[in-house]
Amino acid sequence: MTGIRIHSPEGSVGSAAVHRAASPDVLAGLRLVALDNGKPGAERLLGRVGERLAERVGLSFEGVRRKGSAATPCEDELLAEIVDRADLVLTGTAD
């Protein structure tokens, strides 16, 4: 006879492995790059948000960069380009 094994759905709560960078006090003069995650509509949405932020707070919108897929991390080469060209990164998702 085979028994039924029941597993508890309870898990442990851990601390975050990384911390977010502190937000700048002033956005004016900073460079913003939007990172498109590859979902439909993300490029258009992030582009418009980046443009509006630039108009509103005086930052420089450096455009949208697209990573390969929403399911994969940002490629090393693309990440290096973003680090070189941006003080701030805007990212999100869209469908």
MMTF fields as JSON, N, C-alpha, C and O atoms, coordinates in Angstrom:
{
  "mmtfVersion": "1.0.0",
  "mmtfProducer": "UNKNOWN",
  "numBonds": 379,
  "numAtoms": 380,
  "numGroups": 95,
  "numChains": 1,
  "numModels": 1,
  "chainsPerModel": [1],
  "groupsPerChain": [95],
  "chainIdList": ["A"],
  "bondAtomList": [4, 2, 8, 6, 12, 10, 16, 14, 20, 18, 24, 22, 28, 26, 32, 30, 36, 34, 40, 38, 44, 42, 48, 46, 52, 50, 56, 54, 60, 58, 64, 62, 68, 66, 72, 70, 76, 74, 80, 78, 84, 82, 88, 86, 92, 90, 96, 94, 100, 98, 104, 102, 108, 106, 112, 110, 116, 114, 120, 118, 124, 122, 128, 126, 132, 130, 136, 134, 140, 138, 144, 142, 148, 146, 152, 150, 156, 154, 160, 158, 164, 162, 168, 166, 172, 170, 176, 174, 180, 178, 184, 182, 188, 186, 192, 190, 196, 194, 200, 198, 204, 202, 208, 206, 212, 210, 216, 214, 220, 218, 224, 222, 228, 226, 232, 230, 236, 234, 240, 238, 244, 242, 248, 246, 252, 250, 256, 254, 260, 258, 264, 262, 268, 266, 272, 270, 276, 274, 280, 278, 284, 282, 288, 286, 292, 290, 296, 294, 300, 298, 304, 302, 308, 306, 312, 310, 316, 314, 320, 318, 324, 322, 328, 326, 332, 330, 336, 334, 340, 338, 344, 342, 348, 346, 352, 350, 356, 354, 360, 358, 364, 362, 368, 366, 372, 370, 376, 374],
  "bondOrderList": [1, 1, 1, 1, 1, 1, 1, 1, 1, 1, 1, 1, 1, 1, 1, 1, 1, 1, 1, 1, 1, 1, 1, 1, 1, 1, 1, 1, 1, 1, 1, 1, 1, 1, 1, 1, 1, 1, 1, 1, 1, 1, 1, 1, 1, 1, 1, 1, 1, 1, 1, 1, 1, 1, 1, 1, 1, 1, 1, 1, 1, 1, 1, 1, 1, 1, 1, 1, 1, 1, 1, 1, 1, 1, 1, 1, 1, 1, 1, 1, 1, 1, 1, 1, 1, 1, 1, 1, 1, 1, 1, 1, 1, 1],
  "groupList": [{"groupName": "MET", "atomNameList": ["N", "CA", "C", "O"], "elementList": ["N", "C", "C", "O"], "formalChargeList": [0, 0, 0, 0], "bondAtomList": [1, 0, 2, 1, 3, 2], "bondOrderList": [1, 1, 2], "singleLetterCode": "M", "chemCompType": "L-PEPTIDE LINKING"}, {"groupName": "THR", "atomNameList": ["N", "CA", "C", "O"], "elementList": ["N", "C", "C", "O"], "formalChargeList": [0, 0, 0, 0], "bondAtomList": [1, 0, 2, 1, 3, 2], "bondOrderList": [1, 1, 2], "singleLetterCode": "T", "chemCompType": "L-PEPTIDE LINKING"}, {"groupName": "GLY", "atomNameList": ["N", "CA", "C", "O"], "elementList": ["N", "C", "C", "O"], "formalChargeList": [0, 0, 0, 0], "bondAtomList": [1, 0, 2, 1, 3, 2], "bondOrderList": [1, 1, 2], "singleLetterCode": "G", "chemCompType": "PEPTIDE LINKING"}, {"groupName": "ILE", "atomNameList": ["N", "CA", "C", "O"], "elementList": ["N", "C", "C", "O"], "formalChargeList": [0, 0, 0, 0], "bondAtomList": [1, 0, 2, 1, 3, 2], "bondOrderList": [1, 1, 2], "singleLetterCode": "I", "chemCompType": "L-PEPTIDE LINKING"}, {"groupName": "ARG", "atomNameList": ["N", "CA", "C", "O"], "elementList": ["N", "C", "C", "O"], "formalChargeList": [0, 0, 0, 0], "bondAtomList": [1, 0, 2, 1, 3, 2], "bondOrderList": [1, 1, 2], "singleLetterCode": "R", "chemCompType": "L-PEPTIDE LINKING"}, {"groupName": "HIS", "atomNameList": ["N", "CA", "C", "O"], "elementList": ["N", "C", "C", "O"], "formalChargeList": [0, 0, 0, 0], "bondAtomList": [1, 0, 2, 1, 3, 2], "bondOrderList": [1, 1, 2], "singleLetterCode": "H", "chemCompType": "L-PEPTIDE LINKING"}, {"groupName": "SER", "atomNameList": ["N", "CA", "C", "O"], "elementList": ["N", "C", "C", "O"], "formalChargeList": [0, 0, 0, 0], "bondAtomList": [1, 0, 2, 1, 3, 2], "bondOrderList": [1, 1, 2], "singleLetterCode": "S", "chemCompType": "L-PEPTIDE LINKING"}, {"groupName": "PRO", "atomNameList": ["N", "CA", "C", "O"], "elementList": ["N", "C", "C", "O"], "formalChargeList": [0, 0, 0, 0], "bondAtomList": [1, 0, 2, 1, 3, 2], "bondOrderList": [1, 1, 2], "singleLetterCode": "P", "chemCompType": "L-PEPTIDE LINKING"}, {"groupName": "GLU", "atomNameList": ["N", "CA", "C", "O"], "elementList": ["N", "C", "C", "O"], "formalChargeList": [0, 0, 0, 0], "bondAtomList": [1, 0, 2, 1, 3, 2], "bondOrderList": [1, 1, 2], "singleLetterCode": "E", "chemCompType": "L-PEPTIDE LINKING"}, {"groupName": "VAL", "atomNameList": ["N", "CA", "C", "O"], "elementList": ["N", "C", "C", "O"], "formalChargeList": [0, 0, 0, 0], "bondAtomList": [1, 0, 2, 1, 3, 2], "bondOrderList": [1, 1, 2], "singleLetterCode": "V", "chemCompType": "L-PEPTIDE LINKING"}, {"groupName": "ALA", "atomNameList": ["N", "CA", "C", "O"], "elementList": ["N", "C", "C", "O"], "formalChargeList": [0, 0, 0, 0], "bondAtomList": [1, 0, 2, 1, 3, 2], "bondOrderList": [1, 1, 2], "singleLetterCode": "A", "chemCompType": "L-PEPTIDE LINKING"}, {"groupName": "ASP", "atomNameList": ["N", "CA", "C", "O"], "elementList": ["N", "C", "C", "O"], "formalChargeList": [0, 0, 0, 0], "bondAtomList": [1, 0, 2, 1, 3, 2], "bondOrderList": [1, 1, 2], "singleLetterCode": "D", "chemCompType": "L-PEPTIDE LINKING"}, {"groupName": "LEU", "atomNameList": ["N", "CA", "C", "O"], "elementList": ["N", "C", "C", "O"], "formalChargeList": [0, 0, 0, 0], "bondAtomList": [1, 0, 2, 1, 3, 2], "bondOrderList": [1, 1, 2], "singleLetterCode": "L", "chemCompType": "L-PEPTIDE LINKING"}, {"groupName": "ASN", "atomNameList": ["N", "CA", "C", "O"], "elementList": ["N", "C", "C", "O"], "formalChargeList": [0, 0, 0, 0], "bondAtomList": [1, 0, 2, 1, 3, 2], "bondOrderList": [1, 1, 2], "singleLetterCode": "N", "chemCompType": "L-PEPTIDE LINKING"}, {"groupName": "LYS", "atomNameList": ["N", "CA", "C", "O"], "elementList": ["N", "C", "C", "O"], "formalChargeList": [0, 0, 0, 0], "bondAtomList": [1, 0, 2, 1, 3, 2], "bondOrderList": [1, 1, 2], "singleLetterCode": "K", "chemCompType": "L-PEPTIDE LINKING"}, {"groupName": "PHE", "atomNameList": ["N", "CA", "C", "O"], "elementList": ["N", "C", "C", "O"], "formalChargeList": [0, 0, 0, 0], "bondAtomList": [1, 0, 2, 1, 3, 2], "bondOrderList": [1, 1, 2], "singleLetterCode": "F", "chemCompType": "L-PEPTIDE LINKING"}, {"groupName": "CYS", "atomNameList": ["N", "CA", "C", "O"], "elementList": ["N", "C", "C", "O"], "formalChargeList": [0, 0, 0, 0], "bondAtomList": [1, 0, 2, 1, 3, 2], "bondOrderList": [1, 1, 2], "singleLetterCode": "C", "chemCompType": "L-PEPTIDE LINKING"}],
  "groupTypeList": [0, 1, 2, 3, 4, 3, 5, 6, 7, 8, 2, 6, 9, 2, 6, 10, 10, 9, 5, 4, 10, 10, 6, 7, 11, 9, 12, 10, 2, 12, 4, 12, 9, 10, 12, 11, 13, 2, 14, 7, 2, 10, 8, 4, 12, 12, 2, 4, 9, 2, 8, 4, 12, 10, 8, 4, 9, 2, 12, 6, 15, 8, 2, 9, 4, 4, 14, 2, 6, 10, 10, 1, 7, 16, 8, 11, 8, 12, 12, 10, 8, 3, 9, 11, 4, 10, 11, 12, 9, 12, 1, 2, 1, 10, 11],
  "groupIdList": [1, 2, 3, 4, 5, 6, 7, 8, 9, 10, 11, 12, 13, 14, 15, 16, 17, 18, 19, 20, 21, 22, 23, 24, 25, 26, 27, 28, 29, 30, 31, 32, 33, 34, 35, 36, 37, 38, 39, 40, 41, 42, 43, 44, 45, 46, 47, 48, 49, 50, 51, 52, 53, 54, 55, 56, 57, 58, 59, 60, 61, 62, 63, 64, 65, 66, 67, 68, 69, 70, 71, 72, 73, 74, 75, 76, 77, 78, 79, 80, 81, 82, 83, 84, 85, 86, 87, 88, 89, 90, 91, 92, 93, 94, 95],
  "secStructList": [7, 7, 7, 7, 7, 7, 7, 7, 7, 7, 7, 7, 7, 7, 7, 7, 1, 1, 7, 7, 7, 7, 7, 7, 1, 7, 7, 6, 6, 7, 3, 3, 3, 3, 3, 3, 7, 1, 7, 6, 6, 2, 2, 2, 2, 2, 2, 2, 2, 2, 2, 2, 2, 2, 2, 2, 2, 7, 7, 3, 3, 3, 3, 3, 3, 3, 7, 1, 7, 6, 6, 1, 7, 7, 7, 2, 2, 2, 2, 2, 2, 2, 2, 2, 2, 7, 1, 3, 3, 3, 3, 7, 7, 7, 7],
  "xCoordList": [0.844, 0.0, 0.89, 1.866, 0.56, 1.316, 0.688, -0.528, 1.519, 1.02, 0.966, 1.578, 0.249, 0.152, 1.037, 0.922, 1.892, 2.771, 2.21, 1.946, 2.027, 1.504, 2.644, 3.295, 2.872, 3.923, 3.284, 2.242, 3.897, 3.411, 3.702, 4.81, 2.732, 2.965, 3.692, 4.008, 3.955, 4.622, 6.093, 6.756, 6.576, 7.981, 8.625, 7.968, 9.891, 10.578, 10.7, 10.757, 10.739, 10.88, 12.337, 12.898, 12.938, 14.34, 14.46, 13.479, 15.644, 15.881, 16.307, 16.794, 16.12, 16.486, 17.996, 18.768, 18.41, 19.834, 20.53, 21.72, 19.798, 20.373, 19.466, 18.289, 20.024, 19.251, 19.229, 20.183, 18.152, 18.04, 18.928, 19.183, 19.384, 20.173, 19.251, 18.049, 19.818, 19.041, 18.566, 19.281, 17.378, 16.848, 17.548, 17.821, 17.84, 18.472, 17.483, 16.276, 17.996, 17.133, 16.566, 15.43, 17.346, 16.942, 17.18, 18.249, 16.188, 16.31, 16.845, 17.387, 16.697, 17.131, 18.598, 19.445, 18.885, 20.252, 20.737, 21.798, 19.987, 20.391, 19.991, 19.117, 20.631, 20.351, 19.499, 19.824, 18.412, 17.479, 17.459, 17.333, 17.581, 17.402, 16.252, 16.175, 15.363, 14.28, 14.696, 15.224, 14.461, 14.783, 13.494, 12.689, 13.311, 12.152, 12.409, 13.445, 11.467, 11.66, 11.235, 11.322, 10.783, 10.412, 8.934, 8.507, 8.14, 6.702, 6.049, 6.541, 4.955, 4.258, 3.813, 3.219, 4.099, 3.668, 4.636, 4.469, 5.64, 6.556, 7.361, 7.529, 7.862, 8.684, 7.897, 8.4, 6.679, 5.84, 5.527, 5.66, 5.116, 4.777, 5.981, 5.886, 7.114, 8.292, 8.857, 9.369, 8.767, 9.216, 8.425, 8.994, 7.112, 6.262, 6.49, 6.549, 6.617, 6.869, 8.215, 8.329, 9.23, 10.549, 10.51, 11.104, 9.815, 9.684, 8.978, 9.406, 7.904, 7.149, 7.954, 7.907, 8.698, 9.559, 10.602, 10.882, 11.175, 12.182, 11.587, 12.21, 10.394, 9.726, 9.397, 9.55, 8.954, 8.441, 9.534, 9.38, 10.638, 11.634, 12.995, 13.909, 13.15, 14.396, 15.535, 16.702, 15.212, 16.284, 16.465, 15.658, 17.509, 17.801, 17.369, 17.926, 16.371, 15.902, 16.749, 16.718, 17.511, 18.455, 17.843, 18.553, 16.545, 15.858, 15.594, 15.884, 15.028, 14.63, 15.619, 15.962, 16.066, 16.901, 16.1, 15.411, 16.186, 15.373, 16.232, 17.2, 15.864, 16.543, 15.846, 14.759, 16.466, 15.986, 14.591, 13.815, 14.256, 12.987, 12.611, 13.479, 11.319, 10.853, 11.273, 11.322, 11.572, 11.892, 13.383, 13.781, 14.209, 15.653, 16.239, 15.663, 17.381, 18.039, 18.565, 18.699, 18.852, 19.447, 20.826, 21.615, 21.102, 22.373, 23.512, 23.324, 24.692, 25.834, 26.224, 26.501, 26.248, 26.631, 25.635, 26.032, 24.349, 23.321, 23.4, 23.273, 23.605, 23.735, 24.919, 24.808, 26.034, 27.208, 26.908, 27.341, 26.167, 25.786, 24.906, 25.1, 23.945, 23.037, 23.813, 23.591, 24.708, 25.518, 26.326, 26.479, 26.843, 27.654, 26.833, 27.326, 25.581, 24.78, 23.744, 23.114, 23.545, 22.416, 22.792, 23.645, 22.122, 22.176, 20.993, 21.054, 19.905, 18.666, 18.156, 18.352, 17.499, 16.885, 15.41, 15.038, 14.585, 13.148, 12.83, 13.197, 12.15, 11.749, 10.363, 9.897, 9.721, 8.381, 7.911, 8.706, 6.631, 6.074, 4.802, 4.163, 4.449, 3.231, 2.718, 3.486, 1.451, 0.848, -0.193, -0.83],
  "yCoordList": [-1.176, 0.0, 1.239, 1.3, 2.232, 3.471, 4.523, 4.713, 5.204, 6.254, 7.596, 7.777, 8.515, 9.878, 10.765, 10.774, 11.486, 12.4, 13.813, 14.262, 14.512, 15.88, 16.819, 16.63, 17.832, 18.822, 20.13, 20.534, 20.772, 22.065, 23.157, 23.21, 24.034, 25.135, 26.312, 27.3, 26.203, 27.296, 27.352, 26.323, 28.537, 28.714, 29.66, 30.18, 29.876, 30.821, 32.159, 32.22, 33.21, 34.551, 34.959, 34.936, 35.328, 35.75, 37.232, 37.896, 37.733, 39.143, 39.284, 38.334, 40.463, 40.727, 40.597, 41.02, 40.012, 39.807, 41.102, 41.279, 41.996, 43.271, 44.405, 44.198, 45.594, 46.777, 47.748, 47.829, 48.468, 49.464, 50.657, 50.981, 51.29, 52.514, 53.616, 53.61, 54.539, 55.674, 56.525, 56.676, 57.071, 57.943, 59.294, 59.809, 59.869, 61.196, 62.251, 62.114, 63.298, 64.383, 65.195, 65.664, 65.365, 66.162, 65.347, 64.761, 65.307, 64.56, 65.415, 64.884, 66.73, 67.633, 67.409, 67.358, 67.274, 67.103, 65.661, 65.386, 64.739, 63.338, 62.678, 63.177, 61.56, 60.816, 59.589, 58.82, 59.422, 58.313, 57.411, 57.889, 56.112, 55.108, 54.208, 53.817, 53.883, 52.943, 51.559, 51.423, 50.547, 49.164, 48.42, 48.15, 48.091, 47.338, 45.859, 45.321, 45.206, 43.804, 42.832, 41.618, 43.336, 42.463, 42.113, 41.412, 42.587, 42.33, 43.256, 44.361, 42.823, 43.678, 44.987, 44.983, 46.083, 47.386, 48.05, 49.23, 47.336, 47.913, 49.066, 50.095, 48.909, 49.963, 51.266, 52.343, 51.154, 52.351, 53.001, 54.217, 52.21, 52.725, 53.393, 54.529, 52.684, 53.221, 54.43, 55.355, 54.43, 55.589, 56.838, 57.912, 56.695, 57.854, 58.327, 59.531, 57.408, 57.793, 58.504, 59.521, 57.98, 58.619, 60.02, 60.945, 60.182, 61.505, 62.489, 63.634, 62.039, 62.923, 63.299, 64.445, 62.339, 62.654, 63.695, 64.618, 63.54, 64.494, 65.894, 66.856, 66.019, 67.307, 67.889, 69.087, 67.037, 67.484, 67.883, 68.861, 67.132, 67.388, 67.81, 68.057, 67.897, 68.408, 67.418, 67.81, 66.143, 65.169, 64.905, 65.354, 64.187, 63.858, 62.414, 61.478, 62.241, 60.893, 60.351, 60.877, 59.298, 58.705, 57.591, 56.943, 57.359, 56.384, 55.059, 54.864, 54.147, 52.823, 51.793, 51.818, 50.898, 49.768, 48.5, 48.418, 47.522, 46.309, 45.098, 44.807, 44.395, 43.142, 42.016, 42.21, 40.849, 39.751, 39.254, 38.994, 39.117, 38.496, 38.869, 39.144, 38.876, 39.125, 37.997, 38.181, 36.837, 35.66, 35.511, 34.599, 36.407, 36.278, 37.554, 38.63, 37.443, 38.644, 39.523, 39.082, 40.748, 41.679, 41.151, 40.718, 41.192, 40.72, 41.598, 42.798, 41.008, 41.73, 42.946, 44.01, 42.801, 43.909, 45.059, 46.222, 44.738, 45.758, 46.429, 47.649, 45.656, 46.207, 47.17, 48.236, 46.811, 47.688, 48.995, 50.061, 48.92, 50.127, 51.026, 52.241, 50.433, 51.211, 51.868, 53.041, 51.134, 51.687, 52.877, 53.868, 52.786, 53.847, 55.077, 56.201, 54.871, 55.969, 56.556, 57.558, 55.962, 56.397, 56.597, 55.906, 57.566, 57.757, 57.061, 56.652, 56.936, 56.313, 55.346, 55.565, 54.27, 53.313, 53.181, 52.998, 53.277, 53.084, 51.748, 51.506, 50.88, 49.607, 49.246, 49.81, 48.328, 47.909, 46.867, 46.303, 46.609, 45.598, 46.125, 47.041, 45.555, 45.954, 44.758, 43.858, 44.749, 43.725, 44.366, 43.684],
  "zCoordList": [0.0, 0.0, 0.0, 0.748, -0.838, -0.936, -0.044, -0.055, 0.727, 1.608, 0.899, -0.154, 1.466, 0.94, 1.804, 3.03, 1.169, 1.893, 1.759, 0.644, 2.853, 2.849, 3.24, 4.267, 2.405, 2.655, 3.112, 2.595, 4.057, 4.545, 3.521, 2.987, 3.233, 2.298, 2.954, 2.29, 4.257, 4.954, 4.554, 4.426, 4.365, 4.03, 5.017, 5.918, 4.844, 5.712, 4.994, 3.766, 5.772, 5.226, 5.367, 6.463, 4.256, 4.27, 3.988, 3.655, 4.121, 3.815, 2.359, 1.745, 1.825, 0.441, 0.263, 1.124, -0.857, -1.113, -1.52, -1.259, -2.15, -2.593, -2.152, -1.854, -2.114, -1.733, -2.903, -3.677, -3.021, -4.079, -3.762, -2.602, -4.814, -4.649, -4.135, -4.4, -3.413, -2.908, -4.086, -5.078, -3.974, -5.015, -4.959, -3.875, -6.123, -6.122, -5.644, -5.841, -5.019, -4.549, -5.705, -5.633, -6.773, -7.928, -9.194, -9.366, -10.077, -11.331, -12.475, -13.444, -12.37, -13.441, -13.763, -12.872, -15.063, -15.517, -15.557, -16.117, -14.978, -14.996, -16.315, -17.023, -16.638, -17.871, -17.537, -16.632, -18.279, -18.069, -19.293, -20.42, -19.073, -20.119, -19.677, -18.513, -20.609, -20.323, -20.817, -21.921, -20.011, -20.369, -20.675, -19.784, -21.95, -22.438, -22.161, -22.55, -21.491, -21.13, -22.224, -22.036, -23.349, -24.454, -24.515, -25.432, -23.554, -23.591, -24.616, -24.847, -25.232, -26.193, -25.542, -24.464, -26.193, -25.697, -24.733, -24.426, -24.246, -23.255, -23.842, -23.188, -25.066, -25.67, -25.802, -25.482, -26.269, -26.445, -25.104, -24.959, -24.129, -22.808, -22.144, -21.68, -22.099, -21.427, -22.161, -21.531, -23.483, -24.257, -23.927, -23.735, -23.862, -23.54, -22.103, -21.854, -21.172, -19.784, -19.688, -19.004, -20.363, -20.357, -20.944, -20.389, -22.058, -22.685, -21.763, -21.618, -21.147, -20.239, -19.007, -18.562, -18.448, -17.305, -17.692, -16.928, -18.882, -19.35, -19.436, -18.987, -20.004, -20.111, -18.739, -18.503, -17.862, -16.558, -15.568, -14.836, -15.541, -14.485, -15.016, -14.23, -16.34, -16.893, -16.964, -16.972, -17.015, -17.205, -18.686, -19.5, -19.043, -20.43, -20.692, -20.116, -21.566, -21.897, -23.026, -24.139, -22.746, -23.693, -24.536, -25.306, -24.404, -25.236, -24.55, -23.369, -25.346, -24.86, -25.407, -26.589, -24.548, -24.95, -24.664, -23.647, -25.547, -25.406, -25.095, -25.797, -24.029, -23.732, -24.488, -25.03, -24.523, -25.354, -25.053, -25.974, -23.779, -23.428, -22.001, -21.172, -21.723, -20.361, -19.424, -18.208, -19.987, -19.176, -18.874, -18.15, -19.427, -19.233, -18.647, -18.802, -17.975, -17.451, -18.581, -19.723, -18.244, -19.205, -19.625, -18.785, -20.916, -21.446, -20.925, -20.724, -20.706, -20.142, -20.971, -20.416, -22.292, -23.174, -23.069, -23.007, -23.049, -22.92, -21.548, -21.446, -20.519, -19.176, -19.099, -18.494, -19.697, -19.708, -20.437, -20.0, -21.548, -22.284, -21.423, -21.388, -20.733, -19.884, -18.744, -18.441, -18.12, -17.028, -17.528, -16.815, -18.747, -19.331, -19.704, -19.611, -20.127, -20.68, -19.739, -20.079, -18.56, -17.728, -16.268, -15.711, -15.681, -14.227, -13.569, -12.41, -14.344, -13.865, -14.923, -16.118, -14.478, -15.402, -15.054, -13.895, -16.08, -15.949, -16.591, -17.74, -15.858, -16.442, -15.928, -14.938, -16.582, -16.206, -17.179, -17.932, -17.169, -18.044, -18.694, -18.177, -19.802, -20.503, -21.299, -21.637, -21.59, -22.445, -23.314, -24.117]
}
